[in-house]
Amino acid sequence: MQFAHSIINWYHTHQRDLPWRRTKDPYRIWLSEIMLQQTRVNQGMAYYLKFVQHYPTVQHLADAPEDAVMKDWQGLGYYSRARHLHATAKHIAYERGGKFPETAKELQKLKGIGVYTSAAIASFCFGEVRPVVDGNVARVISRFLAIEDAIDSTAGKKALEESAAALIISESPATYNQAIMEFGALQCTPKSPECDRCPVAGSCAALAKGLVNRLPLKLKKTKQTTRYFDYFIFHHQEHLWINRREKKGIWQHLYDFPLIEHSGFPSREALLQHALFVKWTEGSTYRILQASPAYKHILSHQKLHVRFWEVELSKATKGLDGYRKIAGHTLGNFAVPRLLENYLATQQKARTVEIAFPE
């Protein structure tokens, strides 16, 4: 109990003024928690404010077209969050009369809401005595109690769960949960925490054992796969062709361009003889307006190497019938992956360039 009160006292002095802390509206709390998963506060803030402006209630979000929601999410990454957010908004608005469940157990039945998010909503909005355990909280608890089991192991998860339940106080669960999350974000940081200014340093087992910089321990390492993409931006008069990614995987429900994926980049000559490129251009003459160098784009589980080809066609072809033909000036209305967004931002006009290609 002393630990909780010390953390809360620290919080009253050091807490950041964040807009989602000024409300108990479950819609806005839910929105902020989904956005801040795998996202820094300073990045998520702008998206939160935009969503609150565009979709002030869960009903507004439910009624919005998915493409509009994805466009507003563009650049925030982990796009399954946006798809689940929209699906859950529809369920709450249309099936539950706009009301959120009030317990963590019931909240977990909603798409995209797991143990952590359900605990946050239930405690912040409805006062349920349910501890939140995000990455910041896991680090604080594992250090304070010197939990040496890996936090992503079965034993480590159990130890964290039991410890979190023991440390929370029933009289102010919302404040305590906010406090320990903030403490992990600002004070008990992953690297070089200021232990000499820590209010619980005298009771910290990791500090006493010299384990602060080793904890928390993790077993799992993210395995990355490497992929090679050649994107083709076909131009005819004022039109382009785009594709909505429907299959599960990266960037689902975002738009991109006709794509050829390889196990490694082929030469220019081999690429232009590829069956897909031949299909897309058959019946038309073409001119390569621009060919980019290879860009490297790192995702959580994948490393992408990507080239962009700007191609002018003398006429539209049947080979592109499976793609969506749009006026070029409307491209900004469609949600695209950050990689494409960055490329397009630097390419306002197609221009012919000389570039060396791998043989």
Residue pairs with C-beta under 8 A, 6 or more apart in sequence:
1 169
2 203
3 144
3 167
3 200
3 203
4 167
4 168
4 169
4 176
5 169
6 199
6 200
7 176
7 179
7 180
7 183
7 199
7 200
8 172
8 175
8 176
8 179
9 199
10 179
10 183
10 187
10 199
11 175
11 178
11 179
11 182
11 183
14 182
14 186
14 187
15 21
15 178
15 179
15 182
16 41
16 182
16 186
18 32
18 41
18 45
19 28
19 32
19 45
19 48
19 49
19 52
20 28
20 29
20 31
20 32
20 48
21 178
23 29
24 124
24 125
25 125
26 100
26 121
26 125
26 126
27 57
27 58
27 100
28 52
29 120
29 121
29 124
29 125
30 100
30 113
30 117
30 121
31 48
31 51
31 52
31 85
32 44
32 48
33 116
33 117
33 120
33 121
34 81
34 84
34 85
34 112
34 117
35 44
35 47
35 48
35 51
35 76
35 81
36 44
37 78
37 81
37 117
38 77
38 78
38 300
39 76
39 77
39 78
41 185
43 76
44 76
47 72
47 73
47 76
50 72
51 61
51 72
54 60
54 64
54 68
54 72
55 61
55 64
55 69
55 89
57 98
58 89
58 92
58 93
58 98
58 100
59 93
59 98
61 69
61 85
61 86
61 89
61 93
62 86
62 89
62 90
62 92
62 93
62 94
63 93
64 86
66 83
66 86
66 253
67 334
67 335
69 82
69 85
69 86
70 79
70 82
70 83
70 253
70 254
70 335
71 333
71 334
71 335
73 79
73 81
73 82
73 335
74 254
74 335
74 336
74 338
74 341
75 338
75 341
76 82
77 338
78 300
79 251
79 252
79 253
79 254
80 112
80 252
81 112
83 252
83 253
84 111
84 112
85 112
87 111
87 112
88 110
88 111
88 112
88 113
91 110
91 111
92 98
92 99
92 100
92 110
100 107
100 121
100 125
101 107
101 109
101 110
102 122
102 125
102 126
102 128
103 122
103 126
103 128
104 115
104 118
104 119
104 121
104 122
104 123
104 128
104 130
105 118
107 113
107 117
107 118
107 121
107 122
108 114
108 115
108 118
113 121
115 133
116 132
116 133
116 134
118 130
119 128
119 130
119 131
119 132
119 133
119 177
120 132
120 177
122 128
122 130
123 129
123 130
123 131
123 132
123 173
123 174
123 177
124 174
124 177
124 178
127 173
127 174
128 173
129 168
129 170
129 173
130 168
130 173
131 137
131 164
131 165
131 167
131 168
131 173
131 177
132 164
132 177
132 180
132 181
133 141
133 160
133 161
133 164
134 181
134 184
135 184
136 180
136 181
136 182
136 183
136 184
136 185
136 188
137 164
137 180
137 181
137 184
138 151
138 160
138 216
139 184
139 188
139 190
139 215
139 216
140 180
140 183
140 184
140 188
141 147
141 160
141 163
141 164
141 167
141 180
142 151
142 156
142 160
142 206
142 215
142 216
142 217
143 188
143 204
143 205
143 206
143 207
143 211
143 212
143 215
143 216
144 200
144 203
144 204
144 205
144 206
145 159
145 163
145 205
146 205
146 206
146 208
146 209
146 211
146 215
147 156
147 159
147 160
147 163
147 215
147 216
148 211
148 215
148 217
149 155
149 156
149 159
149 217
150 156
150 216
150 217
150 218
150 219
151 157
151 160
151 216
151 217
151 218
152 218
152 219
152 220
153 219
156 216
156 217
167 180
168 176
168 177
169 176
187 193
187 194
187 197
187 198
188 198
191 213
193 212
195 201
195 204
195 207
195 212
198 204
198 207
201 207
204 212
205 211
206 212
206 214
206 215
222 300
222 301
223 301
224 301
224 302
224 303
225 301
225 302
225 303
226 302
226 303
226 304
226 305
227 261
227 302
227 303
227 304
227 305
228 261
228 262
228 263
228 264
228 265
228 304
228 305
228 306
229 259
229 260
229 261
229 262
229 304
229 305
229 306
229 307
230 259
230 260
230 261
230 262
230 265
230 271
230 306
230 307
230 309
231 256
231 257
231 258
231 259
231 306
231 307
231 308
231 309
231 340
232 257
232 258
232 259
232 260
232 277
232 280
232 309
232 311
233 240
233 257
233 308
233 309
233 310
233 311
233 350
234 240
234 241
234 257
234 258
234 280
234 311
234 313
234 320
235 289
235 310
235 311
235 312
235 313
235 328
235 350
236 284
236 312
236 313
236 314
236 315
236 316
238 327
238 328
238 329
239 316
239 325
239 326
239 327
239 328
240 257
240 325
240 326
240 327
240 328
240 331
241 257
241 258
241 320
241 323
241 324
241 325
241 326
242 255
242 256
242 257
242 323
242 324
242 326
242 331
242 334
243 255
243 256
243 257
243 258
243 259
243 323
243 324
244 253
244 254
244 255
244 324
245 251
245 252
245 253
245 254
245 255
245 256
246 252
246 253
250 299
250 302
250 337
251 337
253 335
254 335
254 336
254 337
255 324
255 334
255 335
255 336
256 336
256 337
256 340
257 308
257 340
258 276
258 280
258 320
258 323
260 271
260 274
260 276
260 277
265 294
265 305
265 307
265 358
266 274
266 358
267 357
267 358
267 359
268 291
268 357
271 277
279 319
280 317
280 319
280 320
281 311
281 313
281 317
281 319
282 317
282 318
282 319
283 315
283 317
283 318
283 319
284 313
284 314
284 315
284 316
284 317
285 313
285 314
286 311
286 312
286 313
286 314
287 311
287 312
288 309
288 310
288 311
288 352
289 310
289 311
289 312
289 350
289 351
289 352
290 308
290 309
290 310
290 347
290 350
290 351
290 352
290 353
291 307
291 308
291 309
291 310
291 353
291 355
291 357
292 307
292 308
292 309
292 343
292 355
293 307
293 355
294 305
294 306
294 307
295 304
295 305
295 306
295 307
295 308
295 339
295 343
296 303
296 304
296 305
296 306
297 303
297 304
297 305
297 306
297 338
297 339
298 304
304 339
306 339
308 343
308 347
310 347
310 350
312 350
316 325
326 334
331 344
336 344
